[in-house]
Amino acid sequence: MSSKLTEVLGRLDLMEKSIAVQSAKHDAVFAKLTQQEKTIEEIEESMEMLGSQYDEILKKVKTQEDTTLELNKKMSKTESEMSKQEMEIRELKTTVDNMEQYSRRKNVEIHGIQKEENENLLEMIQCLANKLQLPVPATEDVEAVHRLSAREGKIPPIIVRFNERSARDQWLTKRVALRQEKIFINENLTKSVRELLWSARQWAKEKNYKFVWVKNGKIFVRQSEHRAVIRINRQEDLLKIA
């Protein structure tokens, strides 16, 4: 009886120890679970915070995109307005230049006559008229005659303004007769027309165009005798010709 009791008590003691061990393990597992739950909660809180930050970032990105889109629209509108204004300015410049060129319709420039001290330009013009077999202009036939400025070492050209355009046209028609004397009579062109004429001549050399000329302030090019005549109004016209 006594031995059985002792055995039972021993088993109970072992069971208590086993229970204590299991309880300790349970407590450890529970502690780990508690820590994991806490970690999960912290992660969830971080995720919520990140999600909130992400939403805020998305809002800012959307705002920036809207701002950029609005700026692009404004820029496009501004560029369109600038392009329109540039076209209007170019048209105004063309109109002004055409008016200035028209005001020179009675003028000729004479190049190649050496400047003399106390020279009488009207007498020089009258002498040239005789050489060209043209009516000798009297004082009343010439509105103005004077020399233009020239770079150092260059002969300053003479500009003549006739009272009648027909007189100017006669001089331009007969001017070839003076080329052997290296005296050249040209239309009196505005600066922009002169620059365009120079560009047309350079372009014609590169593209093998045989003819470049100006008539009444208008510039023309022609590849050969049998090709069409092309009028050049601005620099862009040269780029358009194949």
C-alpha positions as CSV (number, residue, x, y, z in Angstrom):
1,M,0.0,0.0,0.0
2,S,2.7,2.3,1.0
3,S,4.8,1.6,-2.1
4,K,1.8,2.2,-4.4
5,L,1.1,5.5,-2.8
6,T,4.7,6.5,-3.2
7,E,4.5,5.5,-6.9
8,V,1.3,7.5,-7.4
9,L,2.9,10.5,-5.7
10,G,5.9,10.2,-7.9
11,R,3.8,10.1,-11.0
12,L,1.9,13.2,-9.8
13,D,5.1,15.0,-9.2
14,L,6.3,14.1,-12.7
15,M,3.0,15.2,-14.1
16,E,3.3,18.5,-12.2
17,K,6.8,19.0,-13.5
18,S,5.6,18.2,-17.1
19,I,2.7,20.5,-16.7
20,A,5.0,23.2,-15.4
21,V,7.3,22.7,-18.4
22,Q,4.4,22.7,-20.8
23,S,3.1,25.8,-19.1
24,A,6.4,27.5,-19.5
25,K,6.5,26.6,-23.2
26,H,3.0,27.8,-23.6
27,D,3.9,31.1,-21.9
28,A,6.9,31.4,-24.2
29,V,4.8,30.6,-27.3
30,F,2.1,33.0,-26.1
31,A,4.7,35.7,-25.5
32,K,6.1,35.2,-29.0
33,L,2.5,35.3,-30.4
34,T,1.9,38.5,-28.5
35,Q,5.1,40.0,-29.8
36,Q,4.2,38.9,-33.3
37,E,0.8,40.4,-33.0
38,K,2.4,43.6,-31.8
39,T,4.8,43.5,-34.7
40,I,1.9,42.8,-37.1
41,E,0.0,45.7,-35.6
42,E,3.0,47.9,-36.0
43,I,3.4,46.8,-39.6
44,E,-0.3,47.4,-40.3
45,E,0.1,50.9,-38.8
46,S,3.2,51.5,-40.9
47,M,1.3,50.2,-44.0
48,E,-1.6,52.5,-43.2
49,M,0.8,55.4,-42.8
50,L,2.6,54.5,-46.0
51,G,-0.8,54.2,-47.7
52,S,-1.7,57.6,-46.5
53,Q,1.6,59.0,-47.6
54,Y,1.2,57.2,-51.0
55,D,-2.3,58.8,-51.4
56,E,-0.8,62.2,-50.5
57,I,2.0,61.6,-53.1
58,L,-0.6,60.6,-55.7
59,K,-2.6,63.8,-55.0
60,K,0.6,65.9,-55.4
61,V,1.5,64.1,-58.6
62,K,-2.0,64.6,-59.9
63,T,-1.8,68.3,-59.0
64,Q,1.6,68.6,-60.7
65,E,0.2,66.8,-63.8
66,D,-2.7,69.2,-63.9
67,T,-0.4,72.2,-63.4
68,T,1.9,70.9,-66.2
69,L,-1.0,70.3,-68.5
70,E,-2.3,73.8,-67.8
71,L,1.1,75.3,-68.4
72,N,1.5,73.3,-71.7
73,K,-1.9,74.7,-72.8
74,K,-0.8,78.2,-71.9
75,M,2.6,77.7,-73.7
76,S,0.9,76.3,-76.7
77,K,-1.5,79.3,-76.8
78,T,1.5,81.7,-76.2
79,E,3.5,80.1,-79.0
80,S,0.5,80.3,-81.3
81,E,0.0,84.0,-80.5
82,M,3.8,84.6,-80.9
83,S,3.7,82.9,-84.3
84,K,0.8,84.9,-85.3
85,Q,2.5,88.1,-84.1
86,E,5.7,87.2,-85.9
87,M,3.7,86.6,-89.1
88,E,2.0,90.0,-88.7
89,I,5.3,91.7,-88.0
90,R,6.9,90.1,-91.1
91,E,3.9,91.2,-93.2
92,L,4.2,94.7,-91.8
93,K,7.9,94.8,-92.6
94,T,7.2,93.5,-96.1
95,T,4.5,96.2,-96.5
96,V,6.8,98.9,-95.3
97,D,9.7,97.7,-97.4
98,N,7.4,97.5,-100.5
99,M,6.3,101.1,-99.8
100,E,9.9,102.2,-99.4
101,Q,10.9,100.4,-102.6
102,Y,8.0,102.0,-104.4
103,S,9.2,105.4,-103.3
104,R,12.4,104.6,-105.1
105,R,10.7,103.8,-108.4
106,K,12.2,107.0,-110.1
107,N,15.7,106.4,-108.8
108,V,18.9,104.9,-110.3
109,E,22.2,104.1,-108.8
110,I,25.3,104.8,-110.9
111,H,28.5,102.9,-109.9
112,G,32.0,103.3,-111.2
113,I,32.4,107.1,-111.7
114,Q,35.4,108.4,-109.7
115,K,34.7,111.2,-107.3
116,E,36.2,114.6,-108.2
117,E,36.8,117.7,-106.2
118,N,34.1,120.3,-106.7
119,E,32.3,118.0,-109.1
120,N,29.1,118.9,-110.8
121,L,27.0,115.7,-110.7
122,L,24.3,117.1,-113.0
123,E,26.8,117.7,-115.7
124,M,28.2,114.1,-115.2
125,I,24.6,112.8,-115.6
126,Q,24.2,114.9,-118.8
127,C,27.4,113.5,-120.2
128,L,26.3,109.9,-119.5
129,A,23.0,110.7,-121.2
130,N,24.9,111.6,-124.4
131,K,26.9,108.4,-124.2
132,L,23.6,106.4,-123.8
133,Q,22.0,108.4,-126.6
134,L,19.2,109.5,-124.3
135,P,17.6,112.9,-123.9
136,V,19.9,115.1,-121.9
137,P,18.1,115.8,-118.6
138,A,17.7,119.5,-117.7
139,T,17.7,120.7,-114.1
140,E,13.9,120.4,-114.0
141,D,14.0,116.8,-115.1
142,V,16.1,115.7,-112.1
143,E,14.5,116.0,-108.7
144,A,17.8,115.1,-106.8
145,V,21.3,113.9,-107.5
146,H,24.0,113.1,-104.9
147,R,26.5,110.6,-103.9
148,L,25.9,107.9,-101.3
149,S,28.3,106.9,-98.6
150,A,30.8,104.1,-99.3
151,R,33.4,102.1,-97.5
152,E,37.0,103.3,-97.5
153,G,38.7,102.5,-100.8
154,K,35.4,102.2,-102.6
155,I,33.9,104.6,-105.1
156,P,30.8,106.2,-103.7
157,P,27.8,105.6,-106.0
158,I,25.7,108.4,-107.4
159,I,22.0,108.3,-106.9
160,V,19.7,110.1,-109.3
161,R,16.0,110.7,-108.8
162,F,14.2,111.7,-112.0
163,N,10.9,113.5,-112.0
164,E,9.4,110.9,-114.3
165,R,9.7,107.1,-114.0
166,S,9.8,106.7,-117.7
167,A,13.2,108.5,-117.7
168,R,14.5,106.1,-115.1
169,D,13.3,103.1,-117.3
170,Q,15.1,104.5,-120.3
171,W,18.4,104.7,-118.4
172,L,18.0,101.1,-117.2
173,T,17.2,99.9,-120.7
174,K,20.3,101.6,-122.2
175,R,22.7,100.9,-119.3
176,V,24.5,98.0,-121.1
177,A,26.3,100.5,-123.3
178,L,28.4,101.7,-120.4
179,R,29.6,98.3,-119.1
180,Q,32.8,98.4,-121.1
181,E,33.7,101.5,-119.2
182,K,32.9,99.6,-116.0
183,I,30.1,102.0,-115.2
184,F,27.0,100.3,-113.9
185,I,23.5,101.6,-113.6
186,N,21.2,99.8,-111.2
187,E,17.8,100.1,-109.6
188,N,17.9,101.9,-106.2
189,L,17.0,99.0,-103.9
190,T,16.2,98.9,-100.2
191,K,18.5,97.2,-97.8
192,S,16.3,94.1,-97.5
193,V,15.9,93.7,-101.2
194,R,19.7,94.0,-101.7
195,E,20.3,91.4,-99.1
196,L,17.8,89.1,-100.7
197,L,19.3,89.6,-104.1
198,W,22.7,88.8,-102.8
199,S,21.3,85.6,-101.2
200,A,19.6,84.7,-104.5
201,R,22.9,85.1,-106.4
202,Q,24.8,82.9,-103.9
203,W,22.1,80.3,-104.0
204,A,22.0,80.3,-107.8
205,K,25.7,79.6,-108.0
206,E,25.3,76.6,-105.7
207,K,22.2,75.3,-107.5
208,N,23.5,76.0,-111.1
209,Y,20.8,78.5,-111.9
210,K,21.8,80.6,-114.8
211,F,19.8,83.8,-114.4
212,V,19.2,86.0,-111.4
213,W,17.8,89.6,-112.0
214,V,15.8,92.3,-110.4
215,K,13.1,94.4,-112.1
216,N,11.1,97.1,-110.4
217,G,12.4,96.0,-107.0
218,K,11.3,92.4,-107.6
219,I,13.8,89.5,-107.7
220,F,13.5,86.6,-110.2
221,V,15.6,83.4,-110.9
222,R,15.6,81.0,-113.8
223,Q,17.5,77.8,-114.2
224,S,17.9,78.1,-118.0
225,E,16.3,79.7,-121.1
226,H,13.7,77.0,-121.3
227,R,12.7,76.8,-117.6
228,A,10.0,78.8,-115.8
229,V,10.7,82.1,-114.2
230,I,10.5,82.0,-110.4
231,R,9.9,85.1,-108.3
232,I,11.7,85.3,-105.0
233,N,9.8,87.3,-102.3
234,R,11.8,86.1,-99.2
235,Q,14.6,83.9,-98.1
236,E,12.3,81.0,-97.5
237,D,11.4,80.9,-101.2
238,L,14.9,79.8,-102.0
239,L,14.6,76.8,-99.7
240,K,11.3,75.7,-101.3
241,I,12.8,75.4,-104.8
242,A,13.9,71.8,-105.4
